[in-house]
């Protein structure tokens, strides 16, 4: 999940700040497992379902937001 959202940037940044990828992954794991993120993801999924197709559109969902926040904060808690 993190690799899809920020893989290339993290790989470049890891060269400047060793341990960054490990820190970001730990932060994302903590955030994704929170009840708030789980509930937001469910709510966003329900809200974004196409009434006709029952499929999710291309949307910026809570899970992606969590990945990006972990990346931009450098894994800091």
Backbone torsions as a table, in degrees:
resi	resn	phi	psi	omega
1	UNK	NA	-48.5	179.5
2	UNK	-64.8	-40.6	-179.3
3	UNK	-60.7	-37.2	179.8
4	UNK	-66.2	-38.1	-174.7
5	UNK	-85.9	-40.8	-171.2
6	UNK	-140.0	19.1	-174.3
7	UNK	-54.2	-51.1	-176.8
8	UNK	-63.8	-44.1	-179.8
9	UNK	-64.2	-41.6	-179.8
10	UNK	-65.3	-40.4	179.1
11	UNK	-61.3	-40.7	177.6
12	UNK	-67.1	-44.1	-177.6
13	UNK	-68.7	-30.1	179.3
14	UNK	-59.6	-32.3	178.9
15	UNK	-65.5	-33.3	179.7
16	UNK	-86.7	-30.1	-176.5
17	UNK	-134.5	83.2	-180.0
18	UNK	-56.1	137.4	-179.2
19	UNK	95.3	-6.4	-177.4
20	UNK	-62.2	-45.7	-178.6
21	UNK	-60.1	-44.9	178.9
22	UNK	-59.6	-41.9	179.8
23	UNK	-66.7	-42.5	179.2
24	UNK	-64.2	-44.9	179.5
25	UNK	-60.8	-41.3	178.4
26	UNK	-63.6	-42.6	179.7
27	UNK	-63.9	-44.9	-179.4
28	UNK	-63.9	-41.8	177.6
29	UNK	-57.7	-44.5	179.3
30	UNK	-63.2	-44.4	-176.9
31	UNK	-69.5	-42.0	-177.4
32	UNK	-64.7	-33.5	-177.6
33	UNK	-82.2	3.6	179.6
34	UNK	-81.8	149.0	179.7
35	UNK	-60.1	-37.3	-178.8
36	UNK	-61.1	-47.6	-179.5
37	UNK	-66.6	-40.5	178.6
38	UNK	-61.3	-46.1	180.0
39	UNK	-67.0	-40.5	177.6
40	UNK	-62.6	-41.3	-179.8
41	UNK	-64.0	-42.9	177.9
42	UNK	-62.7	-45.6	-178.8
43	UNK	-63.8	-43.2	179.1
44	UNK	-66.3	-38.1	178.0
45	UNK	-62.7	-45.1	178.6
46	UNK	-62.9	-43.6	-177.3
47	UNK	-67.4	-29.4	-175.5
48	UNK	-96.4	-0.1	177.8
49	UNK	-65.2	134.8	175.7
50	UNK	-73.5	127.1	-179.1
51	UNK	-62.7	-31.6	-178.3
52	UNK	-81.8	-42.6	-170.8
53	UNK	-101.8	-22.0	-174.7
54	UNK	66.9	24.6	-180.0
55	UNK	-117.3	153.7	176.6
56	UNK	-78.1	136.4	174.2
57	UNK	-79.9	174.5	171.0
58	UNK	-70.5	113.1	-175.8
59	UNK	-143.8	157.7	177.5
60	UNK	-90.9	101.9	-173.5
61	UNK	-100.4	168.1	-176.5
62	UNK	-54.9	-37.7	-177.7
63	UNK	-64.4	-39.4	177.3
64	UNK	-69.5	-38.3	178.1
65	UNK	-60.7	-42.4	179.5
66	UNK	-62.2	-43.2	177.3
67	UNK	-60.4	-46.4	-178.2
68	UNK	-65.4	-38.9	179.1
69	UNK	-64.7	-40.9	177.5
70	UNK	-62.8	-39.8	179.6
71	UNK	-67.7	-47.2	-175.3
72	UNK	-71.5	-25.1	178.3
73	UNK	-90.6	2.1	177.6
74	UNK	65.2	23.9	178.0
75	UNK	79.6	1.6	-179.6
76	UNK	-70.4	147.9	-177.0
77	UNK	-99.9	NA	NA
